Amino acid sequence: MTDVREMEPPFGTHRLPGPLERLRAMTMHLPANRVGRALSSLVRRIVSRGPETPIDAEVFPGIRLRLRPGTNRCEKRVLTGAQFYDHQERAALATALNSSDSQPFVFADLGANVGLYSLWMVASARASGRDLQVLAVEPDRVTRGRLLANLAASHAGNVTVAPVAVGGAVARGTMMEHGNNRGENQVTVELGGGGDGFEILPLHMICERFGVHRIDAMKVDLEGHDEVALQGMFADAPRALWPGLLVVEAGKGETAPAVVQLCEAHGYRMAGRTRLNALMQRTD
């Protein structure tokens, strides 16, 4: 897919009617407690449309998205009460940005989906006046189209989109689609490396191709390929590409999963754990 950055028709075409948009926007100020979340969920049910009907909304300051909440869980979650969406992870990333001396601060978003993490970092950098460079990796053609449209609507020119998948070695892959949540689409490696799919590359090769020489923070959400991708990073990437802060899926179990143990074996410590993710801090 060509890197076409435009939202067509323009942002605002699919905005909610005035009363519903005001109701939706009200949820952005709800308290972060059980009552606030319940009200947010109720409003979401009121304003949501059909499964394929888009909704144009500003979810973070200056960040304008065309949401399709019926087909992607993360888009559903930010339609109302976006402040609840991965708030601990986003706060940790914003803190890393604002406390860093890097110019620019470099954020890698592996499994970028429609760009919520990438665009959160854009909003945070704008708010603090920081220089930011983002590498957003998203191999899925349809999802990447939504990402590119959101970047255009939000004027996020400092985000580079890589139309490849991250793996431990060079290969080719295809996308196995989930029934009703694009965020759970999974990469399948093509045996023999042929076919008409997309490239799978180790992180250091992606960075070399797109001019990224350092990573300060990174989010990894590769639907089952996180460990393989990080094994490749630790084995082959220069240490400048080992991020200071790493957000990686850890699941809900009490025991640290293998991907967390892998990070700990390479000089990271768990600085925090959320409902689904671990915040891994580099110690050297």
Sine and cosine of phi, psi and omega as CSV:
sin_phi,cos_phi,sin_psi,cos_psi,sin_omega,cos_omega
0.00,0.00,0.76,-0.66,0.05,-1.00
-0.92,0.39,0.60,-0.80,-0.01,-1.00
-0.97,0.26,0.97,0.26,0.01,-1.00
-1.00,-0.07,0.91,-0.41,-0.07,-1.00
-0.97,-0.25,1.00,-0.01,0.10,-1.00
-0.38,-0.92,0.47,-0.88,0.10,-0.99
-0.94,-0.34,0.90,-0.44,-0.10,-1.00
-0.74,-0.67,0.85,-0.53,-0.04,1.00
-0.92,0.39,0.24,-0.97,-0.15,-0.99
-0.86,0.51,0.41,-0.91,0.06,-1.00
-0.81,0.58,0.67,-0.75,-0.03,-1.00
0.96,-0.27,-0.36,0.93,0.01,-1.00
-0.86,0.51,-0.59,0.81,-0.06,-1.00
-0.94,-0.34,0.48,0.88,0.06,-1.00
-0.93,0.36,0.54,-0.84,0.05,-1.00
-0.90,0.44,0.46,-0.89,0.13,-0.99
-0.83,0.56,0.48,-0.88,-0.13,-0.99
-0.70,0.72,-0.82,0.58,-0.03,-1.00
-0.87,0.49,-0.64,0.77,0.01,-1.00
-0.94,0.33,-0.59,0.80,0.04,-1.00
-0.92,0.40,-0.63,0.78,0.04,-1.00
-0.91,0.42,-0.62,0.78,0.04,-1.00
-0.91,0.41,-0.69,0.73,0.04,-1.00
-0.88,0.47,-0.72,0.69,-0.02,-1.00
-0.90,0.44,-0.50,0.86,0.03,-1.00
-0.87,0.49,-0.54,0.84,-0.04,-1.00
-0.92,0.39,-0.29,0.96,0.02,-1.00
-0.93,0.37,-0.21,0.98,-0.04,-1.00
-0.92,-0.38,0.19,0.98,0.01,-1.00
-0.96,0.30,0.52,-0.85,0.01,-1.00
-0.94,0.35,0.46,-0.89,-0.04,-1.00
-1.00,0.10,0.91,0.40,0.05,-1.00
-0.64,-0.77,-0.07,-1.00,-0.08,-1.00
-0.88,0.47,-0.64,0.77,-0.01,-1.00
-0.91,0.42,-0.70,0.71,0.01,-1.00
-0.87,0.49,-0.67,0.74,0.00,-1.00
-0.93,0.38,-0.62,0.79,0.02,-1.00
-0.91,0.42,-0.67,0.74,0.03,-1.00
-0.91,0.41,-0.64,0.77,0.03,-1.00
-0.87,0.49,-0.69,0.72,0.02,-1.00
-0.90,0.44,-0.63,0.78,0.02,-1.00
-0.90,0.44,-0.71,0.70,0.01,-1.00
-0.90,0.44,-0.61,0.79,0.02,-1.00
-0.85,0.52,-0.67,0.74,0.02,-1.00
-0.92,0.40,-0.54,0.84,-0.02,-1.00
-0.95,0.32,-0.67,0.74,-0.14,-0.99
-1.00,-0.02,-0.28,0.96,-0.05,-1.00
-0.92,0.40,0.53,-0.84,0.02,-1.00
-0.94,-0.33,-0.39,-0.92,0.02,-1.00
-0.90,0.43,0.26,-0.97,-0.10,-0.99
-0.87,0.49,-0.46,0.89,-0.03,-1.00
-0.96,-0.29,0.03,1.00,-0.07,-1.00
-1.00,0.09,0.86,-0.51,-0.03,-1.00
-0.97,0.23,0.38,-0.92,0.08,-1.00
-0.74,-0.68,0.83,-0.56,0.04,-1.00
-1.00,0.03,0.79,-0.61,-0.05,-1.00
-0.42,-0.91,0.49,-0.87,0.14,-0.99
-0.99,-0.12,0.88,-0.48,-0.11,-0.99
-0.96,-0.29,-0.52,0.85,0.16,-0.99
-0.86,-0.51,0.35,-0.94,-0.04,-1.00
-0.82,0.58,0.88,-0.47,0.02,-1.00
0.98,0.21,0.04,1.00,-0.05,-1.00
-0.96,-0.27,0.92,-0.40,-0.11,-0.99
-0.92,-0.39,0.81,-0.58,-0.10,-0.99
-0.82,-0.57,0.49,-0.87,0.23,-0.97
-0.97,-0.23,0.97,-0.24,-0.12,-0.99
-1.00,-0.06,0.62,-0.79,0.13,-0.99
-0.81,-0.58,0.97,0.24,-0.16,-0.99
-0.91,0.42,-0.31,0.95,0.00,-1.00
-0.98,0.21,-0.20,0.98,-0.08,-1.00
-0.83,-0.56,0.05,1.00,-0.07,-1.00
-0.43,-0.90,0.89,-0.46,-0.13,-0.99
-0.89,0.46,-0.63,0.78,-0.03,-1.00
-0.92,0.40,-0.56,0.83,0.06,-1.00
-0.93,0.37,-0.58,0.82,0.08,-1.00
-0.90,0.44,-0.66,0.75,-0.08,-1.00
-0.92,0.38,-0.52,0.85,-0.03,-1.00
-1.00,-0.07,-0.08,1.00,0.01,-1.00
-0.86,0.52,-0.68,0.73,0.09,-1.00
-0.79,-0.62,0.52,-0.85,0.04,-1.00
0.83,0.55,0.73,0.69,-0.05,-1.00
-0.87,0.50,-0.35,0.94,0.01,-1.00
-0.91,0.42,-0.32,0.95,0.02,-1.00
-0.99,0.12,-0.30,0.95,-0.12,-0.99
-0.94,0.35,0.92,-0.38,0.06,-1.00
0.67,0.75,0.74,0.68,-0.17,-0.99
-0.92,0.40,-0.56,0.83,0.02,-1.00
-0.94,0.35,-0.65,0.76,0.03,-1.00
-0.89,0.45,-0.72,0.70,-0.03,-1.00
-0.91,0.41,-0.61,0.79,0.03,-1.00
-0.90,0.43,-0.65,0.76,0.01,-1.00
-0.90,0.44,-0.65,0.76,0.01,-1.00
-0.92,0.38,-0.65,0.76,0.03,-1.00
-0.90,0.43,-0.63,0.78,0.05,-1.00
-0.90,0.44,-0.68,0.74,0.04,-1.00
-0.87,0.49,-0.66,0.75,0.03,-1.00
-0.88,0.48,-0.76,0.65,-0.13,-0.99
-0.97,0.25,-0.31,0.95,0.00,-1.00
-0.98,-0.18,0.00,1.00,-0.07,-1.00
-1.00,-0.01,0.50,-0.87,0.10,-1.00
-1.00,-0.07,-0.03,1.00,-0.06,-1.00
-0.91,0.41,0.68,-0.73,0.06,-1.00
-0.73,-0.68,0.97,-0.25,-0.04,1.00
-0.99,0.14,0.23,-0.97,0.18,-0.98
-0.97,0.24,0.74,-0.68,-0.09,-1.00
-0.93,-0.37,0.83,-0.55,0.01,-1.00
-0.88,-0.47,0.77,-0.64,0.07,-1.00
-0.94,-0.34,0.79,-0.61,-0.05,-1.00
-0.91,-0.42,1.00,-0.07,-0.06,-1.00
-1.00,-0.02,0.91,-0.41,-0.18,-0.98
0.99,0.10,0.85,0.52,-0.18,-0.98
-0.95,0.33,-0.35,0.94,-0.04,-1.00
0.84,0.54,-0.74,-0.67,-0.02,-1.00
-1.00,-0.01,0.09,1.00,0.17,-0.99
0.98,-0.20,0.31,0.95,-0.08,-1.00
-0.89,0.45,-0.71,0.71,0.03,-1.00
-0.93,0.37,-0.72,0.70,0.00,-1.00
-0.85,0.52,-0.71,0.70,-0.06,-1.00
-0.96,0.26,-0.47,0.88,0.14,-0.99
-0.88,0.48,-0.67,0.74,0.03,-1.00
-0.92,0.40,-0.59,0.81,0.08,-1.00
-0.88,0.48,-0.72,0.69,0.01,-1.00
-0.89,0.46,-0.66,0.76,-0.01,-1.00
-0.91,0.42,-0.68,0.74,0.01,-1.00
-0.91,0.42,-0.64,0.77,0.04,-1.00
-0.89,0.45,-0.66,0.75,-0.04,-1.00
-0.91,0.42,-0.54,0.84,-0.05,-1.00
-0.98,-0.20,-0.01,1.00,-0.01,-1.00
0.94,0.34,0.46,0.89,-0.03,-1.00
-1.00,-0.07,0.52,-0.86,0.14,-0.99
-0.98,0.20,0.67,-0.74,-0.09,-1.00
-0.65,-0.76,0.65,-0.76,0.16,-0.99
-0.81,-0.58,0.78,-0.63,-0.02,-1.00
-0.85,-0.52,0.71,-0.71,0.17,-0.98
-0.93,-0.37,0.93,-0.37,-0.02,-1.00
-0.96,-0.29,0.89,-0.45,-0.06,-1.00
-0.97,-0.24,0.88,-0.47,-0.02,-1.00
-0.51,-0.86,0.95,-0.32,-0.06,-1.00
-0.99,0.13,-0.39,0.92,-0.08,-1.00
-0.95,0.32,0.84,-0.55,-0.13,-0.99
-0.88,0.48,-0.74,0.68,-0.05,-1.00
-0.93,0.37,-0.74,0.68,0.00,-1.00
-0.89,0.47,-0.65,0.76,0.01,-1.00
-0.90,0.44,-0.56,0.83,0.08,-1.00
-0.88,0.48,-0.65,0.76,0.05,-1.00
-0.91,0.41,-0.65,0.76,0.05,-1.00
-0.85,0.52,-0.75,0.66,-0.03,-1.00
-0.89,0.46,-0.63,0.78,0.04,-1.00
-0.90,0.43,-0.65,0.76,0.01,-1.00
-0.92,0.40,-0.60,0.80,0.06,-1.00
-0.90,0.45,-0.66,0.75,0.00,-1.00
-0.91,0.42,-0.72,0.70,-0.03,-1.00
-0.91,0.42,-0.49,0.87,-0.03,-1.00
-1.00,-0.09,0.07,1.00,0.02,-1.00
0.81,0.58,0.69,0.72,-0.05,-1.00
-0.99,-0.14,0.96,0.26,-0.03,-1.00
-0.97,0.23,-0.14,0.99,-0.01,-1.00
-1.00,-0.06,0.29,0.96,0.05,-1.00
-0.93,-0.37,0.87,-0.49,0.09,-1.00
-1.00,-0.09,0.76,-0.65,-0.03,-1.00
-0.96,-0.26,0.83,-0.56,0.03,-1.00
-0.97,-0.25,0.90,-0.44,-0.06,-1.00
-1.00,0.08,0.78,0.63,-0.04,-1.00
-0.71,-0.70,0.13,-0.99,0.12,-0.99
-0.95,-0.32,0.41,-0.91,0.02,-1.00
-0.99,-0.14,0.73,-0.68,0.03,-1.00
-0.56,-0.83,-0.13,-0.99,0.01,-1.00
-1.00,-0.01,-0.25,0.97,-0.02,-1.00
-0.44,-0.90,0.24,-0.97,0.01,-1.00
-0.94,0.35,0.76,-0.65,0.01,-1.00
-0.31,-0.95,-0.10,-0.99,0.16,-0.99
-0.80,-0.60,0.45,-0.89,-0.06,-1.00
-0.59,-0.80,0.24,-0.97,0.13,-0.99
-0.81,-0.59,0.23,-0.97,-0.05,-1.00
-0.97,-0.25,0.81,-0.59,0.11,-0.99
-0.99,-0.15,0.91,-0.42,-0.15,-0.99
-1.00,0.10,0.63,-0.77,0.12,-0.99
-0.99,0.13,0.47,-0.88,-0.11,-0.99
-0.87,0.50,-0.73,0.68,-0.10,-1.00
-0.68,-0.74,0.30,0.95,0.03,-1.00
-0.57,-0.82,0.97,-0.23,-0.05,-1.00
-0.88,0.47,-0.42,0.91,0.02,-1.00
-0.92,0.40,-0.26,0.97,0.03,-1.00
-0.97,-0.23,0.16,0.99,0.14,-0.99
-0.85,0.52,0.60,-0.80,-0.07,-1.00
-0.83,-0.55,0.61,-0.79,0.07,-1.00
-0.99,0.17,0.74,-0.67,0.11,-0.99
-0.92,-0.39,0.82,-0.57,0.00,-1.00
-0.96,0.28,0.76,-0.65,0.03,-1.00
-0.99,0.16,0.86,-0.51,0.03,-1.00
-0.90,0.44,0.73,-0.68,-0.01,-1.00
1.00,0.00,-0.24,0.97,0.09,-1.00
0.96,0.26,0.15,0.99,0.00,-1.00
-0.99,-0.10,-0.44,-0.90,0.07,-1.00
1.00,0.03,-0.04,-1.00,-0.09,-1.00
-0.96,-0.28,0.34,0.94,-0.04,-1.00
-0.98,0.20,-0.43,-0.90,-0.04,-1.00
-0.94,-0.33,0.24,-0.97,0.02,-1.00
-0.96,0.26,0.59,-0.81,0.23,-0.97
-0.91,-0.42,0.82,-0.57,-0.08,-1.00
-0.72,-0.70,0.53,-0.85,0.17,-0.99
-0.90,0.44,0.42,-0.91,-0.08,-1.00
-0.83,0.56,-0.68,0.73,-0.08,-1.00
-0.91,0.42,-0.50,0.87,0.03,-1.00
-0.96,0.27,-0.59,0.81,0.08,-1.00
-0.89,0.45,-0.72,0.70,-0.01,-1.00
-0.88,0.47,-0.67,0.74,0.02,-1.00
-0.88,0.48,-0.68,0.73,-0.03,-1.00
-0.90,0.43,-0.60,0.80,-0.11,-0.99
-0.96,-0.28,0.28,0.96,0.16,-0.99
0.95,0.31,0.55,0.84,0.04,-1.00
-0.97,-0.25,0.85,-0.52,-0.10,-1.00
-0.93,-0.36,-0.13,0.99,-0.03,-1.00
-0.42,-0.91,0.54,-0.84,0.10,-0.99
-0.80,-0.61,0.83,-0.56,0.01,-1.00
-1.00,-0.04,-0.57,0.82,0.02,-1.00
-0.52,-0.86,0.46,-0.89,-0.07,-1.00
-0.49,-0.87,0.62,-0.78,0.16,-0.99
-0.93,-0.37,0.72,-0.69,-0.01,-1.00
-0.84,-0.54,0.87,-0.49,0.05,-1.00
-0.56,-0.83,1.00,0.09,-0.18,-0.98
-0.91,-0.40,0.30,0.95,0.12,-0.99
0.76,0.65,0.88,0.48,0.09,-1.00
0.99,-0.15,-0.17,0.99,-0.02,-1.00
-0.95,-0.30,0.14,0.99,-0.06,-1.00
-0.86,0.51,-0.74,0.67,-0.07,-1.00
-0.90,0.44,-0.69,0.72,0.00,-1.00
-0.88,0.47,-0.68,0.73,-0.01,-1.00
-0.90,0.44,-0.66,0.75,-0.02,-1.00
-0.96,0.28,-0.55,0.84,0.11,-0.99
-0.86,0.51,-0.68,0.74,0.05,-1.00
-0.90,0.44,-0.64,0.76,0.01,-1.00
-0.89,0.46,-0.76,0.65,-0.04,-1.00
-0.91,0.41,-0.51,0.86,-0.05,-1.00
-0.98,0.19,-0.61,0.79,-0.23,-0.97
-0.84,-0.55,-0.35,0.94,-0.08,-1.00
-0.99,0.11,0.61,-0.79,0.12,-0.99
-0.88,0.47,0.44,-0.90,-0.11,-0.99
-0.90,0.43,-0.34,0.94,0.07,-1.00
-0.89,0.45,-0.37,0.93,0.02,-1.00
-1.00,-0.06,0.02,1.00,0.11,-0.99
-1.00,0.09,0.93,-0.38,-0.14,-0.99
-0.93,0.36,0.48,-0.88,0.09,-1.00
-0.93,0.38,-0.60,0.80,0.05,-1.00
-0.81,-0.58,0.75,-0.66,-0.04,-1.00
-0.79,-0.62,0.85,-0.52,0.08,-1.00
-0.98,-0.20,0.89,-0.46,-0.08,-1.00
-0.69,-0.72,0.57,-0.82,-0.04,-1.00
-0.92,0.39,0.77,-0.64,-0.05,-1.00
-0.87,-0.50,-0.14,0.99,0.00,-1.00
0.96,0.28,-0.16,-0.99,-0.11,-0.99
-0.96,-0.28,-0.08,1.00,-0.03,-1.00
-0.94,0.33,0.38,-0.92,0.00,-1.00
-0.96,0.30,-0.56,0.83,-0.01,-1.00
-0.98,0.19,0.70,-0.71,0.03,-1.00
-0.89,0.45,0.78,-0.63,-0.01,-1.00
-0.94,0.33,0.15,-0.99,-0.08,-1.00
-0.86,0.51,-0.58,0.82,-0.04,-1.00
-0.92,0.39,-0.57,0.82,0.06,-1.00
-0.94,0.35,-0.69,0.73,0.03,-1.00
-0.88,0.47,-0.58,0.81,0.06,-1.00
-0.88,0.47,-0.72,0.70,0.02,-1.00
-0.89,0.45,-0.68,0.74,0.00,-1.00
-0.89,0.46,-0.57,0.82,0.01,-1.00
-0.94,0.34,-0.25,0.97,-0.01,-1.00
-0.91,-0.42,0.50,0.87,0.18,-0.98
1.00,-0.02,0.36,0.93,0.07,-1.00
-0.94,-0.34,0.45,-0.89,0.12,-0.99
-0.81,-0.58,0.46,-0.89,0.03,-1.00
-0.98,0.19,0.94,-0.35,0.00,-1.00
-1.00,0.04,-0.21,0.98,0.02,-1.00
0.01,-1.00,0.35,-0.94,0.03,-1.00
-0.65,-0.76,0.76,-0.64,-0.01,-1.00
-0.97,-0.25,-0.22,-0.98,-0.04,-1.00
-0.86,0.51,-0.59,0.81,-0.06,-1.00
-0.80,-0.60,-0.36,0.93,-0.17,-0.99
-0.87,-0.49,0.35,-0.94,0.16,-0.99
-0.93,-0.37,0.64,-0.77,0.08,-1.00
-0.98,-0.19,0.96,-0.28,-0.09,-1.00
-0.98,-0.20,0.82,-0.57,-0.04,-1.00
-0.95,-0.31,0.78,-0.62,0.04,-1.00
-0.95,0.32,0.70,-0.72,-0.12,-0.99
-0.97,-0.23,-0.14,0.99,-0.02,-1.00
-0.90,-0.44,0.00,0.00,0.00,0.00
